[in-house]
Amino acid sequence: MSQYQRLLLIINPLLRQSPALNHAAAVAKASGASLHIAALIPSLDILSLLEEGDRKVARASYLQEHRDWLKDQAEKMQGRGIEVTTEVAWADNMRQDILDHVTEMHPDLLIKQVQHEPVLKRAFFTPLDWRLLRHCPVPVYLVGAQSHALPQKVVAAVDVVDTEPSNSELNDRIILQASALALQCNAELHLLYACDIPAAFLADLGGGLTLSELTRELRKDLETSFLKLAARFGVPAECRHFITGHPVSALSEFAHEHQIDVIVMGRTQYGSLEKLLGSTTEHILYQVPCSILAV
């Protein structure tokens, strides 16, 4: 049985060239899952300037225009053998409306186009995609602008520093999700860990060793843990990548260099400071051209 039975795609019908439509259709076709497309339209302030009667007519006409367009898109997908349903609606609270759809439909995957936000804006307002990563109860597939609609290269990005059971379970979920996606799409599966050993962490270890010795020993332990994890899931040696550097920059460079289509990453709980600054998974959205599947 396929991993995905029901997919939910959220789109802004104003952005009709969004690659998210093609990505969702490709994954649905490959997995045999049904696809529901919800086109949610932010309320237009300009309509409030119209008289009430005119406003109702304008709103209805505006929705019908987008319904006609979306119906045409759905018919093309149905012609490819994909089971598709659609809806077009106003969204007064985009985050809550999306989460309400997830709660009501229980999809296996929420798919949405990455919505890039300027750095200055992110300093004052939490981006919609970040809010979905933090609160959505199902895996979130955020579509990048420059990746194949049907993934050809999938990377499972794990973290082997934390040995707590919860982190080990998250690594397992990341690899299983990436493996299933790669299998359904006939894509290459890679496993990656970005090793970042800050001096402050090494200083806490002490033991009379020099900084270089501590670095070497810790790196060796982390690589051993990584290789054990890779072996447990049967990842071939040529698809194991133990790289050094800060996770965001290291993952970005790897994705560009190897033309990765999807990076599968984990979503973890964090404190108030991290909520303000954003997590690795949240920041990677703005650094890579590929898609992110957050587990």
C-alpha positions as semicolon CSV with decimal commas, in nm:
position;residue;x (nm);y (nm);z (nm)
1;M;0,000;0,000;0,000
2;S;0,121;0,351;-0,081
3;Q;0,237;0,574;0,201
4;Y;0,006;0,853;0,080
5;Q;-0,367;0,800;0,047
6;R;-0,487;1,161;0,057
7;L;-0,299;1,480;-0,027
8;L;-0,404;1,838;0,051
9;L;-0,269;2,116;-0,169
10;I;-0,310;2,477;-0,061
11;I;-0,266;2,736;-0,334
12;N;-0,315;3,106;-0,389
13;P;-0,513;3,117;-0,717
14;L;-0,368;3,461;-0,789
15;L;-0,031;3,286;-0,847
16;R;-0,136;3,067;-1,138
17;Q;0,218;2,976;-1,244
18;S;0,298;2,820;-0,906
19;P;0,491;2,490;-0,948
20;A;0,302;2,349;-0,649
21;L;0,021;2,230;-0,881
22;N;0,262;2,020;-1,087
23;H;0,439;1,885;-0,778
24;A;0,116;1,781;-0,610
25;A;-0,014;1,619;-0,928
26;A;0,312;1,430;-0,981
27;V;0,320;1,292;-0,625
28;A;-0,050;1,201;-0,642
29;K;0,001;1,020;-0,972
30;A;0,309;0,832;-0,847
31;S;0,148;0,728;-0,518
32;G;-0,209;0,676;-0,639
33;A;-0,333;0,916;-0,372
34;S;-0,639;1,137;-0,406
35;L;-0,569;1,510;-0,421
36;H;-0,781;1,791;-0,280
37;I;-0,689;2,141;-0,396
38;A;-0,800;2,428;-0,173
39;A;-0,755;2,767;-0,336
40;L;-0,768;3,014;-0,048
41;I;-0,792;3,381;-0,135
42;P;-0,692;3,653;0,113
43;S;-0,973;3,903;0,158
44;L;-0,941;4,201;-0,076
45;D;-0,961;4,531;0,114
46;I;-1,053;4,719;-0,203
47;L;-1,392;4,543;-0,213
48;S;-1,486;4,710;0,116
49;L;-1,504;5,039;-0,073
50;L;-1,803;4,914;-0,272
51;E;-2,166;4,933;-0,171
52;E;-2,290;4,618;0,003
53;G;-2,490;4,493;-0,295
54;D;-2,208;4,563;-0,540
55;R;-1,959;4,404;-0,299
56;K;-2,154;4,077;-0,287
57;V;-2,176;4,064;-0,666
58;A;-1,804;4,143;-0,702
59;R;-1,705;3,878;-0,448
60;A;-1,920;3,612;-0,615
61;S;-1,790;3,699;-0,961
62;Y;-1,430;3,695;-0,836
63;L;-1,472;3,349;-0,679
64;Q;-1,643;3,210;-0,991
65;E;-1,358;3,325;-1,212
66;H;-1,109;3,131;-0,999
67;R;-1,343;2,830;-0,974
68;D;-1,357;2,811;-1,354
69;W;-0,978;2,825;-1,379
70;L;-0,928;2,561;-1,108
71;K;-1,191;2,334;-1,264
72;D;-0,993;2,344;-1,588
73;Q;-0,673;2,249;-1,402
74;A;-0,851;1,963;-1,225
75;E;-0,990;1,825;-1,552
76;K;-0,639;1,812;-1,695
77;M;-0,521;1,613;-1,392
78;Q;-0,821;1,381;-1,411
79;G;-0,727;1,314;-1,772
80;R;-0,399;1,174;-1,635
81;G;-0,586;0,938;-1,405
82;I;-0,555;1,147;-1,087
83;E;-0,850;1,167;-0,846
84;V;-0,897;1,540;-0,780
85;T;-1,145;1,754;-0,588
86;T;-1,133;2,132;-0,561
87;E;-1,267;2,430;-0,371
88;V;-1,221;2,806;-0,384
89;A;-1,286;3,016;-0,073
90;W;-1,201;3,341;0,100
91;A;-0,951;3,320;0,385
92;D;-0,973;3,578;0,663
93;N;-0,707;3,400;0,870
94;M;-0,484;3,204;0,633
95;R;-0,291;3,004;0,896
96;Q;-0,603;2,901;1,087
97;D;-0,798;2,824;0,770
98;I;-0,520;2,594;0,649
99;L;-0,498;2,417;0,985
100;D;-0,878;2,380;0,991
101;H;-0,861;2,210;0,651
102;V;-0,593;1,972;0,784
103;T;-0,802;1,893;1,094
104;E;-1,113;1,828;0,886
105;M;-0,951;1,623;0,608
106;H;-0,670;1,436;0,790
107;P;-0,441;1,432;0,485
108;D;-0,118;1,232;0,482
109;L;0,065;1,535;0,348
110;L;0,006;1,910;0,329
111;I;0,157;2,061;0,014
112;K;0,215;2,433;-0,035
113;Q;0,440;2,665;-0,232
114;V;0,723;2,824;-0,030
115;Q;0,628;3,184;0,044
116;H;0,947;3,390;0,057
117;E;0,950;3,676;0,308
118;P;1,207;3,959;0,335
119;V;1,449;3,945;0,629
120;L;1,319;4,272;0,772
121;K;0,961;4,147;0,767
122;R;1,064;3,821;0,935
123;A;1,217;4,024;1,216
124;F;0,873;4,157;1,311
125;F;0,625;3,899;1,181
126;T;0,645;3,519;1,190
127;P;0,609;3,395;0,828
128;L;0,309;3,180;0,742
129;D;0,530;2,886;0,642
130;W;0,708;2,898;0,979
131;R;0,373;2,892;1,157
132;L;0,266;2,588;0,957
133;L;0,593;2,411;1,036
134;R;0,535;2,475;1,406
135;H;0,167;2,389;1,430
136;C;0,062;2,157;1,145
137;P;-0,005;1,804;1,279
138;V;0,089;1,631;0,951
139;P;0,408;1,639;0,740
140;V;0,444;1,963;0,542
141;Y;0,578;1,958;0,185
142;L;0,692;2,311;0,093
143;V;0,758;2,333;-0,279
144;G;1,067;2,517;-0,400
145;A;1,094;2,693;-0,733
146;Q;1,370;2,490;-0,899
147;S;1,317;2,119;-0,848
148;H;1,165;1,841;-1,057
149;A;0,790;1,798;-1,011
150;L;0,855;1,428;-0,952
151;P;1,163;1,413;-0,725
152;Q;1,475;1,246;-0,863
153;K;1,703;1,302;-0,564
154;V;1,576;1,294;-0,203
155;V;1,794;1,369;0,101
156;A;1,711;1,270;0,458
157;A;1,885;1,526;0,683
158;V;1,936;1,380;1,032
159;D;2,093;1,494;1,359
160;V;2,305;1,241;1,550
161;V;2,429;1,475;1,826
162;D;2,132;1,427;2,056
163;T;2,107;1,067;2,179
164;E;1,773;1,115;2,356
165;P;1,506;0,861;2,250
166;S;1,285;1,138;2,110
167;N;1,561;1,250;1,872
168;S;1,633;0,892;1,764
169;E;1,263;0,845;1,691
170;L;1,260;1,166;1,487
171;N;1,561;1,048;1,284
172;D;1,376;0,724;1,215
173;R;1,065;0,912;1,099
174;I;1,274;1,137;0,874
175;I;1,446;0,842;0,707
176;L;1,124;0,641;0,670
177;Q;0,943;0,939;0,518
178;A;1,231;1,010;0,278
179;S;1,264;0,641;0,188
180;A;0,894;0,606;0,112
181;L;0,893;0,921;-0,103
182;A;1,202;0,808;-0,293
183;L;1,054;0,461;-0,347
184;Q;0,723;0,594;-0,480
185;C;0,894;0,843;-0,710
186;N;1,177;0,607;-0,815
187;A;1,425;0,863;-0,683
188;E;1,774;0,835;-0,535
189;L;1,778;0,837;-0,154
190;H;2,067;1,003;0,030
191;L;2,137;1,036;0,402
192;L;2,315;1,346;0,532
193;Y;2,442;1,485;0,859
194;A;2,600;1,830;0,887
195;C;2,858;1,816;1,165
196;D;2,897;2,148;1,345
197;I;3,119;2,136;1,658
198;P;3,123;2,475;1,834
199;A;3,420;2,553;2,058
200;A;3,191;2,633;2,351
201;F;3,052;2,278;2,342
202;L;3,403;2,130;2,326
203;A;3,519;2,339;2,623
204;D;3,250;2,178;2,839
205;L;3,394;1,836;2,770
206;G;3,733;1,916;2,926
207;G;3,934;1,610;3,024
208;G;4,274;1,769;2,972
209;L;4,262;1,726;2,595
210;T;4,356;2,000;2,351
211;L;4,089;2,163;2,138
212;S;4,205;1,982;1,826
213;E;4,202;1,648;2,010
214;L;3,852;1,711;2,141
215;T;3,734;1,806;1,794
216;R;3,884;1,494;1,643
217;E;3,741;1,261;1,907
218;L;3,392;1,412;1,897
219;R;3,386;1,410;1,518
220;K;3,487;1,045;1,521
221;D;3,205;0,958;1,766
222;L;2,948;1,149;1,562
223;E;3,058;0,986;1,238
224;T;3,037;0,643;1,403
225;S;2,679;0,718;1,516
226;F;2,591;0,841;1,168
227;L;2,731;0,530;0,997
228;K;2,543;0,303;1,239
229;L;2,220;0,485;1,159
230;A;2,287;0,458;0,785
231;A;2,367;0,088;0,814
232;R;2,050;0,020;1,015
233;F;1,840;0,154;0,728
234;G;2,051;-0,005;0,455
235;V;2,170;0,322;0,297
236;P;2,451;0,244;0,046
237;A;2,797;0,385;0,124
238;E;2,792;0,615;-0,180
239;C;2,470;0,775;-0,056
240;R;2,598;0,855;0,294
241;H;2,716;1,213;0,342
242;F;2,891;1,320;0,663
243;I;2,979;1,685;0,601
244;T;3,109;1,966;0,820
245;G;2,973;2,314;0,872
246;H;2,671;2,497;1,006
247;P;2,359;2,298;0,909
248;V;2,191;2,579;0,712
249;S;2,495;2,670;0,500
250;A;2,618;2,309;0,466
251;L;2,278;2,182;0,355
252;S;2,237;2,473;0,114
253;E;2,573;2,408;-0,051
254;F;2,503;2,035;-0,074
255;A;2,158;2,090;-0,228
256;H;2,297;2,326;-0,492
257;E;2,601;2,113;-0,573
258;H;2,411;1,783;-0,605
259;Q;2,089;1,927;-0,755
260;I;1,870;1,787;-0,480
261;D;1,494;1,794;-0,533
262;V;1,366;1,737;-0,178
263;I;1,529;1,766;0,164
264;V;1,342;1,577;0,436
265;M;1,400;1,736;0,776
266;G;1,260;1,720;1,126
267;R;1,045;1,963;1,320
268;T;1,136;1,984;1,690
269;Q;1,010;2,170;1,994
270;Y;1,213;2,473;2,096
271;G;1,232;2,752;2,351
272;S;1,120;3,113;2,325
273;L;1,448;3,241;2,176
274;E;1,444;2,980;1,901
275;K;1,080;3,063;1,830
276;L;1,188;3,421;1,771
277;L;1,494;3,340;1,559
278;G;1,359;3,036;1,377
279;S;1,489;2,679;1,351
280;T;1,727;2,522;1,099
281;T;1,433;2,380;0,903
282;E;1,263;2,721;0,895
283;H;1,574;2,908;0,778
284;I;1,665;2,651;0,514
285;L;1,342;2,743;0,329
286;Y;1,501;3,068;0,213
287;Q;1,843;2,922;0,130
288;V;1,770;2,638;-0,113
289;P;1,589;2,621;-0,448
290;C;1,457;2,270;-0,377
291;S;1,154;2,155;-0,180
292;I;1,144;2,083;0,194
293;L;0,946;1,799;0,348
294;A;0,919;1,862;0,722
295;V;0,835;1,569;0,948
